[in-house]
Amino acid sequence: MWSSGLDSEDLEGPASVPEARLASVREQAICYALSRHVPDMAHGFVVSVNQRHWQVSGDLATRIASLIREALMEELARTE
């Protein structure tokens, strides 16, 4: 039979872990944008302003996605 090498006294009570905290709705939205929207933006996206559309692609899309990622990371750090 396998033995953990610990006395039964060592196994009493729960382990000490930091208190968990649920992410706020805002944090969840930022994390979702960082994991889904921003990576997609690097491949191109459309900006709609005053009923006009501007297609952003290539290096410009990659650079804008990088800036948005940086801004969202800073925003996420402020919410924690």
Number of C-alpha atoms within 10 A of each C-alpha: 2 4 6 6 7 8 9 8 7 8 9 8 7 6 7 6 6 6 5 6 7 7 12 11 9 12 18 13 13 18 16 12 16 18 12 11 15 20 15 15 19 19 15 17 16 13 10 10 8 5 6 8 10 10 10 17 16 11 12 13 20 19 14 17 22 16 13 16 19 13 12 18 14 11 14 16 10 9 10 9
